[in-house]
Amino acid sequence: MSPLKISWKSLWSKPLSAALNMMLIAFGTGILTILLLASRQIGEKLENNSKDIDLVVGAKGSPLQLILSSIYHIDFPTGNIPLKEAMELAHSPFVKRAVPLALGDNYNGLRIVGTDSNFVSLYKLKTRQGKFWKADFETTIGAAVAKNEKLKIGDTFYGAHGLSGNTDVHKHHQYTVSGILEPQGNVTDNLILTNVASVWKMHDDHEDHEAHEGHDHEHHDHEGHDHEGHEHEGHGHAEAEQSRELTSLLIQYRSPMSVAMFPRMVNETTNMQSASPAQESTRLFSLIGVGMDTLQWFAVLIMLIAAISVFVNLYNSLKERNYDLAVMRTLGASRTKLFMIVIAEGIMLTLAGTLIGIALGHLVLEFIGSNQESGQAQLSGFVLLYDEIYLFAAGLAIGIFAAVIPAVQAYRSNISKILSKN
């Protein structure tokens, strides 16, 4: 009988003990797998979504909130900024490209983003079907939006006020799907893009509708003043144009000098604030990293306990099998063969637990990702990383470490003493 077969039968002579050791190793390995996959995917998403954006300009508030809402679209904006001041910054000699964003509506939780052709250039977007938006209320939707909402070219839908929920639907205008983007692997897969004017008109009409309903009874008693109302109508539209607002600007610098000059100019000479995606993303990842480090050390502790458990199991098993090993020696088995049998038991146990743990980690992360409310930061368990090979190496090392002392004892066992005692 081969040493591997002997090792396998020896392990499963005590199935409960073997299953417990495998479970401990699988639990620790599973946690490490989830952390490895999640941290890699989060890091890549942070980098892919902000790699060509040097600065974000928006209303004063939390810089991190401004970055999360304008680049990753997973938080509420800090407020709005005047269109006139935003355009003055956009034409600054320090700025190569300025991308306007107008947020405020959603469709089934997916954000409707008012922007212009600079957004297309910034993210290097291409259409898989149809074309980019041109007229008001035309939209170009991300690949994930089309797939999840089952939208196709020519379909229409109504947006809802706010960045989540469908309680306040804009029934006075409907959006039309004019194009579907190719999958980008970034936040644009989950966005609905249109022009800024569409967002403005949607909210202008919404406010006019509410005002009309609120004052309908007043107009009923003042029919004689219709001419005066028409005279002021033109002034109202002019004031509306002056009071236009954007949510934020995505900035690309023209030269390295802009890095030092432009953010300071924005923060000190305007009522707006600037936020660096690189700095805030690093800050965000460091905050996430605190929890990940804690879980990582917890998983390492579980793996250490598993190694001790395997060692105790093999040590006790060796004591019980001393006579059997001695008989094997008398039948011609070498010391090296006995050593390898015990080592093989430890490696089999830990590698089996490691394989189960890695598979479990992938399945758990896929379950978490499929139940995430936010599609912008969705995680997937169906991703294989090269670094996972280190988990196999760790399982192999734990198996050898736990089995080496019992294996040395089997190698040094005195056949005559063992046989004389039995």
C-alpha positions in Angstrom: 0.0 0.0 0.0 1.4 3.4 -0.9 2.2 6.0 1.8 -0.5 8.4 0.5 -3.2 5.8 0.8 -2.1 4.9 4.3 -2.1 8.6 5.3 -5.6 9.0 3.8 -7.0 6.0 5.7 -5.4 7.1 8.9 -6.9 10.6 8.6 -10.4 9.3 8.2 -10.1 6.7 10.9 -11.2 9.7 13.1 -13.6 11.6 10.9 -14.9 14.1 13.5 -11.3 15.2 14.4 -10.3 15.5 10.7 -13.5 17.5 9.9 -13.0 19.9 12.8 -9.4 20.6 11.7 -10.5 21.1 8.1 -13.3 23.5 9.2 -10.9 25.7 11.2 -8.4 25.9 8.3 -11.3 26.5 5.8 -12.8 29.3 8.0 -9.5 31.1 8.3 -8.6 30.7 4.6 -12.1 31.8 3.6 -11.8 35.1 5.5 -8.4 35.7 3.9 -9.8 34.9 0.4 -12.7 37.4 0.9 -10.4 40.1 2.1 -7.9 39.5 -0.8 -10.6 39.6 -3.4 -12.6 42.5 -1.9 -9.5 44.7 -1.3 -8.2 44.1 -4.9 -11.5 44.9 -6.5 -12.2 48.0 -4.4 -8.7 49.2 -5.1 -9.1 48.7 -8.9 -12.6 50.4 -8.9 -11.2 53.4 -7.0 -8.3 53.7 -9.5 -10.4 53.0 -12.7 -13.1 55.5 -11.8 -10.7 58.4 -11.0 -7.5 57.8 -12.9 -8.0 60.7 -15.4 -9.6 63.2 -13.0 -7.2 65.6 -11.2 -9.7 67.6 -9.2 -13.4 67.9 -8.3 -15.0 71.3 -7.7 -18.3 71.5 -5.8 -20.2 73.1 -3.0 -18.4 73.4 0.4 -18.8 70.5 2.7 -17.0 67.2 3.1 -14.3 66.7 0.4 -14.7 62.9 0.7 -18.5 63.2 0.2 -17.9 65.4 -2.8 -15.6 62.7 -4.3 -18.0 59.9 -3.5 -21.0 61.6 -5.1 -19.3 63.1 -8.2 -16.9 60.2 -9.2 -18.2 57.1 -7.6 -21.9 58.1 -7.3 -22.4 56.4 -4.0 -23.2 59.4 -1.7 -25.3 62.5 -1.8 -23.8 65.7 -3.2 -22.6 68.5 -0.9 -24.9 71.0 -2.7 -25.0 72.9 -5.9 -22.7 75.6 -7.4 -23.7 78.6 -9.6 -23.3 77.9 -13.3 -21.7 81.3 -13.9 -18.9 80.8 -11.4 -18.4 77.2 -12.5 -18.0 78.3 -16.1 -15.4 80.9 -15.1 -13.4 78.2 -13.5 -13.8 75.9 -16.5 -12.2 78.6 -18.7 -9.3 79.1 -16.4 -5.8 78.9 -18.0 -5.0 76.1 -15.5 -7.8 73.8 -16.8 -7.4 71.5 -19.8 -10.9 70.0 -19.5 -13.9 70.7 -17.3 -16.8 68.2 -17.2 -20.0 69.6 -15.7 -22.3 67.3 -13.7 -25.9 67.9 -12.9 -27.4 65.3 -10.5 -30.7 65.1 -8.7 -32.8 62.3 -10.3 -32.7 58.6 -10.6 -34.5 55.7 -12.3 -34.9 52.7 -10.0 -32.0 53.8 -8.0 -29.7 54.3 -11.0 -28.5 57.9 -11.2 -29.4 60.2 -14.1 -26.4 62.4 -14.8 -26.6 65.6 -16.8 -23.3 66.3 -18.6 -21.8 67.1 -22.0 -19.4 65.5 -24.5 -16.4 66.2 -22.3 -17.7 63.3 -20.1 -17.5 61.0 -23.1 -13.9 62.0 -23.8 -12.9 61.8 -20.2 -14.0 58.2 -19.8 -13.3 57.3 -23.4 -16.8 56.0 -23.9 -18.1 54.1 -26.9 -21.6 53.0 -27.8 -22.4 49.4 -28.4 -25.8 50.3 -29.9 -27.4 53.5 -31.0 -25.7 56.9 -30.5 -24.8 59.4 -27.8 -27.6 61.8 -26.6 -28.1 65.0 -28.6 -31.6 66.4 -28.0 -33.1 67.1 -24.6 -34.4 64.0 -22.8 -32.4 61.7 -24.9 -30.2 59.3 -22.8 -27.2 57.0 -23.3 -27.3 54.3 -20.7 -24.5 52.1 -19.3 -24.2 48.4 -20.2 -25.3 47.2 -16.7 -28.3 49.6 -16.8 -29.5 48.1 -20.1 -29.0 44.5 -18.8 -30.6 44.9 -15.4 -33.5 47.1 -16.4 -34.0 45.4 -19.7 -33.9 48.6 -21.7 -33.3 48.8 -25.4 -33.0 51.6 -28.1 -36.2 53.6 -28.3 -37.5 52.6 -24.9 -38.9 55.4 -22.7 -38.9 55.8 -18.9 -39.7 58.4 -16.3 -37.1 59.7 -13.8 -37.8 60.2 -10.1 -36.7 63.1 -8.0 -33.8 62.3 -5.6 -30.9 59.9 -5.9 -32.8 56.9 -4.7 -36.5 55.8 -4.5 -39.4 56.3 -6.9 -41.8 58.2 -4.7 -41.7 61.5 -6.6 -41.8 60.6 -10.3 -41.5 63.3 -13.0 -44.5 62.4 -15.1 -44.4 65.6 -17.2 -41.4 64.5 -19.3 -40.1 61.1 -20.2 -36.6 60.1 -21.2 -35.8 58.1 -24.4 -33.0 55.6 -24.7 -30.9 56.7 -27.8 -27.8 54.6 -27.1 -26.2 51.9 -25.0 -22.6 52.0 -24.0 -20.0 49.2 -24.3 -19.1 47.7 -20.9 -16.4 49.9 -19.4 -15.6 48.1 -16.1 -16.2 51.4 -14.2 -18.9 53.5 -12.7 -20.3 54.5 -16.2 -21.8 51.0 -16.6 -24.4 52.0 -14.0 -25.2 55.5 -15.1 -27.9 57.1 -17.3 -26.3 60.0 -19.2 -28.2 62.9 -20.7 -27.5 66.6 -21.3 -27.5 69.2 -18.5 -30.5 71.1 -20.0 -32.7 68.0 -19.6 -32.0 68.0 -15.8 -32.7 71.7 -15.6 -35.9 71.5 -17.6 -37.1 68.5 -15.6 -36.8 70.4 -12.4 -38.0 73.7 -13.8 -41.3 72.0 -15.0 -41.6 70.1 -11.7 -41.3 73.4 -9.7 -43.7 75.2 -12.0 -46.2 72.4 -11.7 -46.1 72.5 -7.9 -46.3 76.3 -7.9 -49.3 76.1 -10.3 -51.1 73.6 -8.0 -50.3 75.7 -4.9 -51.6 79.0 -6.3 -54.4 77.8 -8.6 -57.2 79.2 -6.3 -55.4 82.6 -6.3 -55.4 82.8 -10.1 -59.1 82.0 -10.3 -59.8 85.4 -8.6 -57.3 87.4 -10.7 -58.2 86.8 -14.3 -58.1 90.6 -15.0 -54.3 90.6 -14.4 -53.4 88.1 -17.2 -51.7 90.8 -19.3 -49.5 91.8 -16.3 -48.5 88.2 -15.7 -47.4 87.8 -19.4 -45.2 90.8 -19.1 -43.3 89.3 -16.1 -43.0 85.9 -17.8 -40.0 86.9 -19.8 -38.3 88.3 -16.8 -38.8 85.1 -14.9 -37.1 83.0 -17.7 -34.2 85.5 -17.7 -33.8 85.2 -13.9 -34.0 81.4 -14.2 -31.1 81.3 -16.7 -29.0 83.5 -14.3 -29.8 81.2 -11.4 -28.8 77.9 -13.1 -26.7 75.6 -11.0 -24.5 72.5 -11.4 -23.7 69.8 -8.9 -19.9 69.8 -9.6 -17.1 70.0 -12.1 -14.6 67.3 -12.9 -11.3 68.9 -13.7 -8.2 67.9 -15.8 -5.1 70.1 -15.3 -3.4 71.8 -18.2 0.1 71.7 -16.7 1.9 70.5 -13.5 1.8 74.1 -12.2 -2.0 73.8 -11.9 -1.6 71.2 -9.1 -0.2 73.9 -6.8 -2.2 76.9 -7.9 -5.7 75.9 -9.0 -7.0 74.2 -5.8 -5.8 77.0 -3.6 -7.4 79.6 -5.9 -10.8 77.7 -5.8 -10.7 77.4 -2.0 -9.6 80.9 -1.2 -11.3 83.1 -3.9 -14.7 81.3 -4.4 -17.6 79.9 -2.3 -16.7 76.5 -3.7 -14.3 73.8 -2.6 -11.9 71.6 -4.4 -11.2 68.0 -3.6 -8.4 65.8 -4.9 -9.5 62.3 -5.9 -6.1 60.8 -5.3 -5.9 62.1 -1.7 -9.5 61.3 -0.8 -9.4 57.9 -2.4 -6.2 57.1 -0.3 -8.0 58.4 2.8 -11.1 56.2 2.0 -9.0 53.1 1.4 -7.1 53.7 4.7 -10.4 53.9 6.5 -11.5 50.6 4.9 -8.1 49.1 5.6 -8.4 49.4 9.4 -11.3 47.0 9.4 -9.7 44.7 6.8 -6.5 44.6 8.9 -8.5 43.6 11.9 -10.2 40.8 10.1 -6.9 39.7 8.5 -5.3 39.3 11.9 -8.4 37.4 13.1 -8.1 35.0 10.2 -4.4 34.5 10.8 -5.2 33.7 14.5 -7.7 31.1 13.3 -5.1 29.6 11.0 -2.6 29.4 13.9 -5.2 27.7 16.1 -5.9 25.3 13.2 -2.1 24.5 12.9 -2.0 23.7 16.7 -5.1 21.6 16.4 -3.6 19.6 13.5 -0.4 19.1 15.5 -2.2 17.8 18.5 -4.3 15.5 16.4 -1.3 14.0 14.6 0.7 13.8 17.9 -2.1 11.8 19.6 -2.6 9.7 16.6 1.1 8.8 16.5 1.0 7.6 20.1 -2.0 5.4 19.3 -0.3 4.0 16.2 3.2 3.4 17.5 2.7 -0.4 17.4 1.3 -0.3 13.8 4.3 1.8 12.7 6.7 -0.6 14.4 5.1 -3.5 12.7 5.5 -1.7 9.4 9.2 -1.3 10.1 9.6 -5.0 10.7 7.9 -5.7 7.4 10.5 -3.6 5.6 9.2 0.0 5.7 12.1 2.5 6.1 12.3 5.3 8.6 11.9 7.8 5.7 8.6 6.1 4.6 7.2 6.5 8.1 8.3 10.1 8.2 6.6 10.8 4.8 3.4 9.1 5.9 3.0 11.5 8.9 4.0 14.5 6.8 1.5 13.5 4.1 -1.3 13.4 6.7 -0.6 17.0 7.8 -0.4 18.3 4.2 -3.6 16.5 3.1 -5.5 17.9 6.0 -4.4 21.5 5.5 -4.6 21.5 1.7 -8.1 20.1 1.8 -9.1 22.8 4.3 -7.4 25.4 2.2 -9.2 24.4 -1.0 -12.6 24.3 0.8 -11.8 27.8 2.3 -10.9 29.4 -1.0 -14.0 28.0 -2.7 -16.1 29.1 0.3 -14.6 32.6 0.2 -15.5 33.0 -3.5 -19.0 31.9 -3.0 -19.6 34.1 0.0 -18.2 37.2 -1.8 -20.4 36.4 -4.8 -23.4 36.2 -2.5 -22.5 39.5 -0.9 -22.0 41.2 -4.3 -25.3 39.9 -5.7 -27.2 41.4 -2.8 -25.5 44.8 -2.8 -27.9 47.7 -3.3 -25.3 49.8 -5.0 -24.2 48.6 -8.4 -21.3 51.2 -8.5 -19.2 49.3 -6.0 -20.4 45.7 -6.7 -18.1 42.9 -5.8 -17.8 39.6 -7.6 -16.7 36.2 -6.3 -16.1 34.9 -9.8 -12.6 36.4 -10.0 -9.4 34.5 -9.8 -6.2 36.2 -8.6 -2.6 35.2 -8.9 -2.1 36.0 -5.2 -4.4 33.2 -4.2 -1.5 30.8 -4.9 0.0 32.2 -1.7 -2.9 30.8 0.2 -2.1 27.4 -1.1 1.5 27.9 0.0 0.3 29.0 3.4 -1.8 25.8 3.7 1.2 23.7 2.6 3.5 25.4 5.2 0.9 24.9 8.0 0.6 21.2 7.1 4.4 20.7 7.2 4.8 22.8 10.3 2.1 20.9 12.2 3.3 17.5 11.1 7.1 17.8 11.4 7.5 17.1 15.1 5.2 13.9 15.0 7.0 12.9 11.8 10.4 13.2 13.5 9.2 11.1 16.4 8.0 8.4 14.0 11.4 8.5 12.3 13.2 8.1 15.6 10.9 5.5 17.1 12.6 2.5 18.7 11.1 -0.6 17.3 12.3 -3.1 19.9 11.0 -1.0 22.9 7.6 -0.5 21.2 7.2 -4.2 20.4 8.4 -5.4 23.8 5.8 -3.1 25.6 3.0 -4.5 23.4 
